[in-house]
């Protein structure tokens, strides 16, 4: 069990109520066991889920669902179950990882504006799928590295960007959720360093909470190139803290967590 | 009097019905007598106006109006009146001349797109006054050489421009008028060269008709940078023919016309 201290520190993140247990479990497997052949032992998974405040019954239901949906496969060796991502689950995790684990320095610097020929729904969808943010029926902005949809006129972004444009690009629907995450992450960061060296399990739990709450927001909108993002906005501040925390608490190996639990 | 031939050739241009007589007279003075101290003698002016199919009474009324509005000043020397632009009239003519007399090669090559913060009327007016063409409530395009209004984001235009954007930039309201002018200019150009060398007065009349009918359209919309203009559109074809005709028939001096009339 994690010490009172580490558990207390992550109360804010646990309190955000980030969606369903199966989703939290995907965050956990994606962070700890994305490698081919990686598995988490049943007792280790139970201990981590307990530390995440998930009741055993809820954890069992989530695991069942993920097996049915083809995300996770379980094999019994002796009396112990070993749970791992399926090839499908690994692929999904791998596709999301660059966005989740990129640091603020990895974010594309430069931007572009695209003008569509028509405001038709199909054309708008193509632009959104290509990773652009809509600001007018026929006008979108995005990272310079994004491929504009066929037929659009694409103009290179300027170095200087006024705040009103940055504000338009900030994902408005997620503003409040980013503000709540910023608050939780700030309290956590402010309380660091921990009084004692955290155990591998404590680190796994902390990382899972950080990754999970971050992933829920960041994957809901296209990447905002740094020239267009407000560095004083919660979304950017969250990104900085997430990257700092994940670097400060490197991913423990599954062996380390197993030994921690066995000891 | 101009020969039948030259007179016939300009029938198409006279037939376009380009506005009021006072406006035609401004085109004439702007083309022939824009220099400081330039004046047109009464009998010469009457002869040219007659060749332009303007009745003497209509010419007198127009001249009266232009004097009242401060465009033209008349002085009597002996029995002959001398009519010339006032400083105000010369300034107006000088301001319009670059646009009227520029050749297609003078037109700015490159373009820019500007995005306004708001679609408010004031902001739109500022963009239009700065020489930009509106394509969306907050989006305008114009020559790279135009100064964007304060606060707008200005993006450099691309080298490749799709036809749909060129079509949006073509002054739609003037499309039909440009088509009519193209037809008149084409018939004139097709009938060249003239069977005889035209007299200075014939050239003055021909130039006046070309300048007048061109000026009435081109001054009604901002300059369209060549990257954005359709070279197969009437507006561009008119520009090419106007520039060719004005180069082919250089402006006669006032002395040459006077001698022509006296002879």
Interface residues (C-beta under 8 A of the other chain):
Chain A: X113 X115 X117 X136 X137 X138 X139 X151 X153 X154 X155 X156 X157 X158 X161 X162 X164 X165
Chain B: X113 X115 X117 X136 X137 X138 X139 X151 X153 X154 X155 X156 X157 X158 X161 X162 X164 X165
